[in-house]
Amino acid sequence: MWRGERIGYRQVPIRVADISDRDERNALDERYRMAVEAINPLREDRWSRLHVRAQALGAADYVELIRDAVGIDPDEFANLPSRKQTRNVVFLGRLHHIKGIDLLIRAFALLNDRASTHFGNGTEQLWIIGPDEGEGVALRQLADAMGIGHQVFFPGGMYGSDKVKHLQDAAVLVGMSRYETWGLSFLEALACGTPVIMSEFCQMGKVLPDYCGMVVLFDAESCAKAIYAALDGKIPGTREQRQEWARGYGWPGIAKRIEKVYQEAIR
């Protein structure tokens, strides 16, 4: 069922629809990934270097690294509307190359091609929600070229109650970023009780519990299998468990962590 070409470990640079050769895609995208990592101040090894440098200066006891200080407003998710259960797969974020939306589209198409009739009953949709930062045209072209244009929707940016409603009704939120320092959209989906799927390059994956979702390799086939599992109800846990975990990253809790650091600093 899952036989076929593996779609590259790094994938599709600049304009998705403009490059058809797989090796060329992979080579150029590897260069892109290296460039992003070179300038990204939140890389894992840079946090390690900061800690080592503090130790070398004899200041380790005076340096506190606060990671993952990006959270949600719990009030926004306190009184959720009634849920309409769908088989929608949702992406929420900027339409930018680094977000890996091209790979998500390929994974969704892969499901239609190779999954059993359990999938493909006509109710599955892929919603790509967010402002266009230069990739919109190419992504639409890719969806059409892969024969799933009628199942892929680009509503643009969505905020407030509209955003919450789409996240709550979704079967799963998927983010296959080429690099993600944390991932606010994952927290927002979990605050609605919706499970998430993320690539191995999303830093939240280091702490994500099994009952919240899945962390997968950065390739279309791994993503497709995970989506299939989510649609089939194979992600463990309850909506309440996911909501509780997300509340742990609410702004009040983060503010208390930062306040504690300041209090200790002035003693």
N, C-alpha and C positions, 0 to 999 in steps of 0.2 A: 504493500500500500504506500510505503514511503520511499520507494525506489526513485532514482533519478539523479540528476546532476546536483552536486553540492554547490551552493551559490556563494562561494568565496568567503573567507574569514574577515576580510575588510572589503568594502564594496562601494561602488559607483560614486565617482567624484563629480564635483561641480554641477553638471547638468545630467541628470539621470538618463534622459532619453537620447542624449547625443552620443553616447559611447556604447557600442554593442559588444565589443570584444571583452570577454571576461578577464583575461590576463591584464589587459590594459586598464580596466576598471580597478582591479585589485592593486596594481602597482601604483596608480595615481592616488588611490584612496589611502594606501599605506603612507605615502608622502604627506597627505593631508592630515592623517592622524598624528604623525610625528610632529608636524608643525603645531597642531593644537596642543599636544602635550608639552611642547617646548615652552609655550607661553602661558600655560595654565598654572596659576599659583597654588591650586588646591590638589595637585597630584599627590598621590599617596606617599611617594618617596620624598617629596618636598616637606610634608609634615614630619616625616622621620628625620630629615636633615635639620629642621628647626629644633626638634627635641635634642638631637645630638649636639648641635651648636650651643644650645642653652646649657647642656651638661659640661661642655668644654670650657665655657666661660664661668662655670661654677654658679650658674644662675638657675639651675633646673628647679630649685625649690621656690623660685620667684616667678616662674613662667607658667601660665595656664593656657593651653590651647583649647579653645572652645570650637568644636567641630559641629557640623550639622545645625548651625544656628539659623535655620530657615524653617519657619513653621506655619501653622494655619490659625485662623481665628475660630475658636470652638463655637462661638455664637452663630457663625454662618451655617453650621451644620447641626445646630441644636434642635431645630423643629423641622425635620425633613418631611416633605409631602409624601403622600401615598405613592408607592412604587408601582410602576408599570413594567412588568418583567418582559425583557426583550432578549434577542440574540445579537445585539449590537456589540461590535468591537470598536472601542473608542481610543483615539489618540488625542491628547490635549497638550498644546504647546506651539511654539513658533514653527512655521514651515521653513525650516533651515536644514541645510545638508547635514549638519552635525547631529540632528535628531533621528536620522536613520529611517525616515518615513518611507523612503524607496524600498528598503528591505521589508518593512511591514506590508507594503502593497504586494510585493512578490510572495510573501508568506501567505497572505490572504488568497492570492491567486492559486498558490500551491495547494491549499485546502480544497478549492473547487476542483482542481485537476485530479487529486489523488485520494481524497478522503472518501469514505463510504457514503451511501445515500443518507446516513444519519445527519451528515452535514450537507448543505446544499439543498435544503428544502424550500428555498425561496425567501426565507425570513431573515437571513444573515445579512448584515450591512456593516460596512466599515465607515465610521465617521471620523474625519480628520479635521479637528476643531482647532483653530488658532489663526493668528494673523500671518499673512504671506510675507516672507522675507526673501523672496526671489526664487522659490522652488515650486510655486503653485502650478504654473503652466506645465513644467516638466513632469510633475507628479500626476497631473490629470492625463497627460499624454501616455505615461507609463500604465496607468490603470486601464485606459482604453486599449493600449497595445496588448495587454494581457487578458483582455476580454472580460474585465470586471467593472468597466466604467459605470454600468448601471447600478452597481452595488456600493459604489464609493461616493461619499458625500463630503463636500467642502463648504461648510456654512460660514467660514470666516471666524473671527474672534467671538467668543461667547463668555459672558460674565454674569455674576450675581446668581439669581434664582434659575435662570436658563441653564447656566453651566452646571449647577448643582443637580438639576433635574436630569440632565443627560448623563451625568456621572452615576446617579443613583439607579437609573433605568438600565444602564449598560450591563452586559454580561461580564465584561472584563475591560480594563484599561491596559493598553500596551504602549510601552516606550522602549524602542530599540536604539537608543542613542549610541553614537560613536564615542561619546564621553559625556558624563553627567555628574556634576559635583555632588548633587543630592537628588532633587526631583520633587518639586512642590506638587506637581499634578498627581503623583503617586499618593501623597498624603491626602490630597483632596478626595481622590477616589476612595481610599480606605476609610476616610471619615464618613463616607456615604455607605460603607459596608461592601463596596465593590472590590473584588480581588484584582491584583495587578500582575502583569508580566513585564519584566525588564531585562535588558541585555546585561552581560557580564561587566560592561564598562560603566554601569550605574553604581555609584558609591553606596547608595542605600541598600543595595543587595548584600552588603557585608553584615547588615543587622536585621534584614527582613525575616520575620518568622515564617515558617511553612504555611501557617493558616492565613497569611496575608497574600501569598502569591508565589510566583516562580521566577528564578533567575536563570537565564538561558544563554547559550553560546550565541555569538553574533553571526548567525547565519539564518537564512530563510527557513530551512527545514526544521531547525530547532524551535524557531518561533511558531511555525505552523503547528507542530505537535503540541506545543504548550497551549495555543489558542484552542485547538481541538479538545484538549483535556478540560480547559475552562468551560467551554460550551457544553461539555458532557458532564459537568458538575463534579469533576475529579479533584478540584482544589479543596483541601480539607478546611475545617474551621467554619465558623459562623460569621454572619454579618456583624453581630454584636462584638465578637472578638476583634475584628478588624477595626471597628470604630473605636474601641477602647485603646488599641495600640496607637492609632493615629492621634487620639487625644493627648497622648504622652508627648507629642511634639507640637502642642498648642503654644501660642505666644506667651501666655501667662507662665507656663513652666520654663520656657527658654529665658524669659525675663528674670525669673528667680535665679537661674543658673548664673546669668551675667551679673546680677546684683550681688550674689554671693562672692563672686570673684572680686568685685570692687570693694566689698566690705573687708575681705581678707587683705586686700592690697593696702588699705589705709590704717590697718591695725599697727 
